[in-house]
Amino acid sequence: MDTPQPTAPEAIDAYLRRIGATRPERPDAAALRELQHRHLLSVPFENLAVHLGEEIVLADEPLLAKVVEAHRGGFCYELNGSFAVLLRGLGFGVTLLQARTFGKDGRLGIPYGHLTLRVETEDGTGPWFADVGFGEHSQYPLMMEERGDQLDPAGTFRIVGAPAGDLDVLRDGKPQFRVEARPRVLADFEAGAWYHRTSPASHFTQSLVCSRLTGNGRITLTGRKLVTTVHGVREERQLGDDAEVLAAYRDHFGVELRQVPQARRPDSG
């Protein structure tokens, strides 16, 4: 299995500035909580590359270039892939794990449908599930070996055993994804990423989404619909011309675009 190469300290410092965080004194559980939360507040979950025809490259340098330098977001492979680079650069032990997501009908999706992280901390707590790439999910890491309720601002989470030694992550009693324990590398997820950016069966090809956690709720732009949730109160607003849409991407998500993305639904026939 490929060994991740060390990342330059200045690249790690730039990443910390991107999410408004300071370099932690040591890679402990408190630092991991702070980093995950700040990442969710700063880096949007978005699938714009799929509809803008942009290439998605699953390798450390291209991911850092997109998330840090270009001030963009991404979906799970990009967000958790880049977060792994940051955590390793700060001294955390990080393992990439493949997961299958549960659909609304309760059925499991494709293998490698999601990338999540197992994180080891210096203080001996954990191991932890850290995840900044599942959209609206836990705001803080989850203890992998805890089988009771884990309370989070996003809901009540529980981790339960599944067949073949896998683990299911539940939110408010509903299964979210099933995680396999075997360590993986970024290249293992290329087929899953290809599926999600090309298949008519993937929800990522059906519509646009750009979403970010806020200090009091969440803000999401889907096409021209801007949805804000503040202290549990949801408000929807239809945006007008292209200039207003581009301004929303810039002002709410820090994403500078030259053109308004249009959903490019692949032919399902």
C-alpha positions as CSV (number, residue, x, y, z in Angstrom):
1,M,0.0,0.0,0.0
2,D,1.3,3.5,-0.9
3,T,2.7,5.5,2.0
4,P,1.4,9.1,1.9
5,Q,4.2,11.6,1.4
6,P,4.9,14.4,4.0
7,T,3.3,17.7,3.2
8,A,5.3,20.9,3.5
9,P,4.6,22.9,6.7
10,E,3.7,26.0,4.7
11,A,1.0,24.1,2.9
12,I,-0.4,23.0,6.2
13,D,-0.3,26.6,7.5
14,A,-2.2,27.7,4.4
15,Y,-4.8,25.1,5.0
16,L,-5.2,26.2,8.6
17,R,-5.7,29.8,7.5
18,R,-8.3,28.5,5.0
19,I,-10.4,27.1,7.8
20,G,-9.7,29.9,10.3
21,A,-7.7,27.6,12.7
22,T,-4.4,27.9,14.5
23,R,-1.9,25.1,14.6
24,P,-2.8,22.9,17.6
25,E,-0.2,22.3,20.3
26,R,-0.6,18.6,19.9
27,P,-2.8,16.2,17.9
28,D,-5.3,15.3,20.6
29,A,-9.1,14.8,20.6
30,A,-9.8,18.5,21.4
31,A,-7.8,19.6,18.4
32,L,-9.5,17.1,16.2
33,R,-12.9,18.4,17.3
34,E,-11.9,22.0,16.6
35,L,-10.5,21.2,13.2
36,Q,-13.5,19.2,12.0
37,H,-15.9,21.9,13.1
38,R,-14.0,24.7,11.6
39,H,-13.6,22.8,8.3
40,L,-17.4,22.3,8.1
41,L,-17.9,26.0,8.8
42,S,-15.5,27.1,6.1
43,V,-15.3,24.6,3.2
44,P,-18.6,23.9,1.4
45,F,-19.9,20.5,0.4
46,E,-20.4,21.0,-3.4
47,N,-20.7,19.1,-6.6
48,L,-20.1,22.1,-9.0
49,A,-17.1,20.4,-10.7
50,V,-19.5,17.7,-12.0
51,H,-21.6,20.3,-13.8
52,L,-18.8,22.7,-14.8
53,G,-17.0,19.9,-16.6
54,E,-14.0,20.2,-14.3
55,E,-11.6,17.4,-13.8
56,I,-11.5,15.7,-10.3
57,V,-8.1,14.4,-9.4
58,L,-7.8,12.3,-6.3
59,A,-4.2,13.1,-5.3
60,D,-2.9,15.2,-2.4
61,E,-1.5,18.2,-4.4
62,P,-4.5,18.7,-6.7
63,L,-6.9,18.4,-3.7
64,L,-5.0,21.0,-1.8
65,A,-4.9,23.2,-4.9
66,K,-8.7,23.1,-5.1
67,V,-9.7,23.3,-1.5
68,V,-7.0,25.7,-0.2
69,E,-5.6,27.7,-3.1
70,A,-8.8,27.9,-5.2
71,H,-11.0,28.3,-2.1
72,R,-13.4,25.7,-3.4
73,G,-15.2,22.7,-1.7
74,G,-16.0,19.3,-3.2
75,F,-17.7,16.0,-2.3
76,C,-16.5,13.3,0.0
77,Y,-13.5,12.1,-1.8
78,E,-12.1,15.6,-2.1
79,L,-13.1,16.9,1.3
80,N,-12.1,14.0,3.4
81,G,-9.1,13.4,1.1
82,S,-7.8,16.9,1.7
83,F,-8.7,16.8,5.4
84,A,-6.6,13.7,5.7
85,V,-3.6,15.6,4.4
86,L,-4.1,18.3,6.9
87,L,-4.5,15.9,9.8
88,R,-1.4,13.9,8.9
89,G,0.5,17.1,8.6
90,L,-0.4,18.0,12.1
91,G,0.7,14.6,13.5
92,F,-2.6,12.6,13.6
93,G,-2.7,9.0,12.5
94,V,-5.2,8.8,9.6
95,T,-6.6,5.8,7.7
96,L,-8.9,6.2,4.7
97,L,-11.9,3.9,4.9
98,Q,-14.4,3.0,2.2
99,A,-18.1,3.1,2.9
100,R,-21.5,2.4,1.2
101,T,-24.2,4.9,1.8
102,F,-27.8,3.9,2.6
103,G,-30.4,5.3,0.2
104,K,-33.8,6.6,1.2
105,D,-35.2,3.2,0.6
106,G,-32.8,1.7,3.1
107,R,-30.7,-0.1,0.4
108,L,-27.0,0.1,0.3
109,G,-25.3,2.0,-2.5
110,I,-22.2,1.1,-4.5
111,P,-18.9,0.1,-2.8
112,Y,-16.6,3.1,-2.5
113,G,-19.6,5.3,-2.5
114,H,-18.2,7.3,0.4
115,L,-14.8,8.0,1.8
116,T,-14.5,8.5,5.6
117,L,-11.6,8.7,8.0
118,R,-10.3,6.7,11.0
119,V,-8.2,9.1,13.1
120,E,-5.8,8.2,16.0
121,T,-4.9,10.9,18.5
122,E,-1.9,11.4,20.7
123,D,-3.9,11.4,23.9
124,G,-5.0,7.8,23.5
125,T,-8.7,8.5,23.0
126,G,-10.6,7.1,20.1
127,P,-10.1,5.9,17.5
128,W,-12.4,8.4,15.9
129,F,-14.6,8.7,12.8
130,A,-13.8,12.1,11.4
131,D,-15.9,13.2,8.4
132,V,-16.2,16.6,6.7
133,G,-17.6,15.1,3.4
134,F,-21.0,13.8,4.1
135,G,-23.0,17.0,3.8
136,E,-25.2,17.5,6.8
137,H,-23.7,15.0,9.3
138,S,-22.1,15.1,12.7
139,Q,-20.4,18.4,13.5
140,Y,-17.8,16.6,15.7
141,P,-15.9,13.3,15.4
142,L,-17.5,10.1,16.6
143,M,-15.9,7.5,18.8
144,M,-15.6,4.3,16.7
145,E,-15.7,1.9,19.6
146,E,-18.6,3.5,21.5
147,R,-21.9,1.6,21.0
148,G,-24.1,3.9,22.9
149,D,-25.7,7.2,21.9
150,Q,-23.3,9.9,20.9
151,L,-24.9,13.4,21.1
152,D,-24.0,16.0,18.6
153,P,-25.6,19.3,17.5
154,A,-26.7,17.5,14.3
155,G,-28.5,14.7,16.1
156,T,-28.0,11.5,18.1
157,F,-25.5,9.2,16.5
158,R,-24.9,5.5,17.2
159,I,-22.3,3.1,15.7
160,V,-23.4,-0.5,15.5
161,G,-21.9,-3.7,14.2
162,A,-22.7,-4.9,10.7
163,P,-22.0,-8.1,8.8
164,A,-18.4,-9.1,8.0
165,G,-17.0,-6.8,10.7
166,D,-18.3,-3.6,9.1
167,L,-19.8,-0.8,11.1
168,D,-23.0,1.1,10.5
169,V,-23.2,4.8,11.4
170,L,-26.8,5.8,12.4
171,R,-28.2,9.3,12.9
172,D,-31.4,9.6,14.9
173,G,-31.9,5.9,14.4
174,K,-31.6,6.0,10.6
175,P,-28.5,4.3,9.0
176,Q,-26.3,6.7,7.1
177,F,-23.4,4.6,5.8
178,R,-21.7,1.2,6.3
179,V,-17.9,1.4,6.8
180,E,-15.4,-1.3,6.0
181,A,-12.4,-1.6,8.4
182,R,-9.8,-2.3,5.7
183,P,-7.3,0.6,5.1
184,R,-7.5,2.2,1.7
185,V,-5.6,4.8,-0.4
186,L,-7.0,7.6,-2.5
187,A,-6.6,5.8,-5.8
188,D,-9.0,3.1,-4.6
189,F,-11.8,5.6,-4.8
190,E,-11.4,6.6,-8.4
191,A,-14.1,4.3,-9.7
192,G,-16.6,5.6,-7.1
193,A,-15.7,9.2,-8.0
194,W,-16.1,8.4,-11.7
195,Y,-19.5,6.8,-11.0
196,H,-20.8,9.8,-9.0
197,R,-19.8,12.4,-11.6
198,T,-21.0,10.4,-14.7
199,S,-23.9,8.0,-13.8
200,P,-27.5,9.0,-14.3
201,A,-28.2,6.9,-11.2
202,S,-26.0,9.2,-9.0
203,H,-27.7,12.0,-7.2
204,F,-24.7,14.2,-7.8
205,T,-25.4,14.3,-11.6
206,Q,-29.1,15.2,-11.1
207,S,-28.8,18.6,-9.5
208,L,-26.4,21.2,-8.2
209,V,-25.6,21.6,-4.5
210,C,-23.4,23.9,-2.5
211,S,-23.9,23.7,1.2
212,R,-22.1,24.9,4.4
213,L,-22.6,24.7,8.1
214,T,-23.1,28.1,9.8
215,G,-22.8,29.2,13.4
216,N,-26.5,29.0,13.9
217,G,-27.7,26.5,11.2
218,R,-26.9,25.8,7.5
219,I,-27.0,27.5,4.2
220,T,-27.5,25.7,0.9
221,L,-27.7,26.9,-2.8
222,T,-29.3,24.4,-5.1
223,G,-29.5,25.8,-8.6
224,R,-31.2,29.2,-8.0
225,K,-32.8,28.2,-4.7
226,L,-31.1,29.6,-1.6
227,V,-32.1,27.8,1.6
228,T,-31.1,29.2,5.0
229,T,-31.8,27.4,8.3
230,V,-31.3,29.5,11.4
231,H,-32.0,27.9,14.8
232,G,-34.2,25.3,13.1
233,V,-36.2,27.8,11.1
234,R,-36.0,27.2,7.4
235,E,-36.4,29.9,4.7
236,E,-36.3,29.5,1.0
237,R,-35.7,32.2,-1.6
238,Q,-35.5,32.0,-5.4
239,L,-32.6,34.1,-6.8
240,G,-33.0,36.2,-9.9
241,D,-30.4,36.8,-12.6
242,D,-27.0,35.3,-13.0
243,A,-25.3,38.1,-11.2
244,E,-27.3,37.4,-8.0
245,V,-26.5,33.7,-8.2
246,L,-22.8,34.4,-8.7
247,A,-22.9,36.8,-5.8
248,A,-24.5,34.2,-3.6
249,Y,-21.7,31.7,-4.3
250,R,-19.2,34.3,-3.5
251,D,-20.7,35.9,-0.4
252,H,-22.1,32.7,1.3
253,F,-19.5,30.1,0.2
254,G,-16.4,32.1,-0.8
255,V,-16.6,30.5,-4.3
256,E,-15.7,32.7,-7.2
257,L,-17.2,31.5,-10.5
258,R,-17.1,33.0,-14.0
259,Q,-20.4,31.4,-15.0
260,V,-23.5,30.1,-13.3
261,P,-23.3,26.3,-13.2
262,Q,-26.1,24.5,-15.0
263,A,-27.2,20.9,-14.1
264,R,-25.8,18.6,-16.8
265,R,-28.0,15.5,-16.3
266,P,-26.6,12.5,-18.2
267,D,-28.8,10.6,-20.6
268,S,-30.4,7.7,-18.6
269,G,-31.6,6.0,-21.8
